[in-house]
Amino acid sequence: PSLAAEIVALHSGGEVSLVFEAGVSPYTLGEAPLPPYIRRPNATDAPRASAQFEAQRRADVARYQTVFARVPGAVAAPTAGLHMTRELLGTLEQQGVGRAEVVLHVGPGTFRPLSPEDLARGKLHAEAYTLSQATVDAVEATRARGGRVIAVGTTSTRVLESCVGSDGQLQAGEGQTELFMRPGQPFRVVDGLLTNFHLPRSSLLLLVAAFMGTEPVLAAYRQAVAKGYRFYSYGDAMLIL
C-alpha cells in the first residue's frame, strides 16, 4: 500500500501540517520514529518486502516504546523510560516504591540544538502535557511522609516543574509547556532524576546541569566517555539523587 498527503500549512523550524488521504492510516505504514543518529536500512538498502527490513522494523517498533505508553502523540520516546521493564517495575513495587504517571508528547524540537534565540527568549518549543489529579495526590502524599519524588526522564521533570502554581503547589491540568530549565533555576517538585546521556547543545543537557550542577555534570560525562558508556536514545542512564 501507498500513502499520500497534502501540505496545508508551513510553520517555523521546518515543520509542516499534513492532511492524509482517507482510508489509509500512516501508523500501518510508518516506521519507528528513531532519532536521526540511529542508522537503519532504508527502502533502497533493503526493500520493504525483505525479511531483513521487516524484522528490523518490528524490532524497533517494540523497543522504541515504553511499557507504560498509552496516549499517541509524541514524535520520540522518552528515552529514560526505555530502561523500565515490567519486571523492574514489579520489583520496585514489591520494595514499596510508588509509581505515578504523567503525559508529555515529545516534540520535534527535542532534537534541535539550542539557538541564541532560544537562550534570549528563555522558552523552548512547546510540548503538550497532562498531569492528573491522581498523580498530584501521589506526589503530595509522598512529600508529606518524607519521601522523595524521582522523575524518570527530563520529560517527566518538565511536566512536574511546569505544573507548579504561583502558590508553590502542584496543580493538575493539561496544556502546552515552553518551560526552559537551565542552571540557576530551582526545582520545586523533583528530588531525583533518572536520565540518559544527552547530546551537546541540547535543552535536555541544560536541564540536567540545572538539576545536578554544571561542573558535576561535566565530570560525570567525562567519566562516561572514558568508560565507554553509551549515549543518547538507546544508551545508558544515570541516576541523580
N, C-alpha and C positions, 0 to 999 in steps of 0.2 A: 504493500500500500504506500501511497504518497500523501504528502501534506502540503497544502498551500495556505498562505496567509497574506493579508493586505496590511501595509503600513498605514496607519491612520493618524499618527502624530509623532513628531520628533521632539525629544527632550534633551536637556543638557547632559553632559557626560557620556554621550554616545548611546543613550537609552532611547528606545522607540516603543510605541504601543502598537500591538498587532491584533487583528481580528482573524481568527482561523475559520476555514470553511466548515460548514455544518456537517455533522455526522462522523467526523474523524477526531479522535482525542489525541492530542500531542503526547499524552502520557503513555499511550500504547506504542508509540514510535520512537520516543526520545531515549536518550542515554542518561546515565547518572551525571549530574552537573559537577563533574570533578573540576577543581581549580586548574588553571592553565599549566601549572608546573608539574602536574601529574600526566605523564605521556601514556597514551593508549593508541593502538592501531585504529586508523580511521577506515572509512568505507573503501578507500583506494588501496590501502595496505592489506586489508582483509575484508573481502566482500561480506555484506550482511548475512548472506546465506551460509557462510562458512561456519563450521563448528567452533573454530577458534574465536571468531568475533563474537558469536552469541554467548559462548561460555564466559568471556571476559565481561560482556555487558551485564549478564546475570550476576556475576560475582560483584561487580561494582555497585549494582542496584542494591544488593543485600548488605554489602559492607559500608557503603557511604550513606548510612541511615542509622539513627539512634534507635535503641529498642523501645524507647518511650515516645517516639514521634507519633502524633495524632492528627495534626491540622496541616494540610498542604498550604504552601505559600512562600517558603524560603527558597533562595537560589543556591544555597550551600548548606551543608550540615554544620551544626555546632560541634566543632571537632573534639572538644574535651569530652563531650558526651559519648563519643565513639568508644571510649575506654570502658564505658559501663556495659556490662553484660547482665543478663537476667540472674545468673549465678552470683555475681558480685553484689547486685542489689539485694538479693536474698540474704547473703551473708551479712551485709550491713544492717538489714532489718533485724536479723537474729541477734545482732550485737547492740540493739537498741538505738540505732541511728535512724532518725525520722527522715522522711522524704516528702518534698512538695514540688509541684511543677509550675513552670511559667511558660509562656509562649513568646518567642521573638522570631519574626520572619526575617532571617538574614538577607540583606540586600546586596546588590552587585557592588556597592561602594566598599564593601569589606575587603575587596581585592585591590582597591586603588591605593597607590602611595599617597601619603598626605601631601597636600599642596600648600603654598603660602596663603592661599585664600582660606583654606580650612583653619589654619592657625589664627588668621586675623579674625575670622567670624566667631571662632570658639564653639562652632557647632559642626556636626558631621551629617552625612547622608541620613535621611530619615528611614527608620525601620518600624514596622507595625508590631505592637506588643499587646498582650493580655495578661493581667495579673488578677487572679481570682481572689474572692474573699476568703476561701478556704486556705489558700497559701498565705495570705496576710495573717490569718489566725494562727497558722502553724509557726510562722516566724515570730509572732508576738509571744506565743506560748513558750517557744524555745528560749527567747531572750529573758522571759520572766523567771524561768527556772535556772538561769545562769549558763545556758548552753550557748553554742556558737552556731552561726549561720555560715555554712560553707557553700559557696557558689560553684557549680560545675560549669566553668567556662566564662569567658568575657561576655557572652550573650546573656546568660542569666544575671550576671552582675549588672549589665546595662539596664535590664528591666527593673531590678530591685532598686537601684540607685535613682532611676528615673521617676519612681513612684513615691518618693518621699515628699510629703506636702510641706507647706510653709511652716506648719506647726511641728515639723520634725517627725511626724508619724507616717508610717507606711500606709498607702491607700490603694485599695483595689480599683481596677479600671482598665480601659483599653484605649489605644490611640497610636500616635506616631512619636517616636523619641528621636531627638537630634543630640542627645547627651554626648559630650566630648570630655572624657575623663583624662586628665593629664597631671603630671607631678605638681603638688601643691594643693590639690583639691581633696577634701575629706571624703571618706567613705562612711556612710551613716547606717548602713544595714549589714553589709558583708564583712564577716570576720576572717574568712579564709577563702582561698581561691585555688581551684584545680584548673590548670590551663596548659595548652600546648606551647611549643616554642614557635614564635611568630616571625613574620617577615620584617626586615628592616623598613623603617619609614612608614610603618603601619599604625593605625589608630589603636589596634589591639595591643601592640607592644607598649605604646604610651600608657594605656590603661594599666597594664601590669606594672610599669615603672611608677605610676601614681600610687599603686597599692603597696608595692614592695620597697620602693626607693630606687632611684636611678642607678646608683653605684652597686647595690646588691644585685640588681637585675643584670648589669653588665658583667659582674663577676660570675653569676650563675651561667650566663650564656657562654662566657669564655670556657668555663669548665665543661659545659655541654659539648662544645665544639671539640675540645681536647679529648674527651672521652668517646666521641663518635656517636652522640645521641642523634636521633632522627628529628628533623624539624618539620613543621607545617602540618597539613591536614591528617596524614596517616602516620604522624610521628609520635614521639614520646611526650609525656606530660610532666609538669612539675606541680607539686602541692605546696602552696604558700600559706603558712599558719602564723 
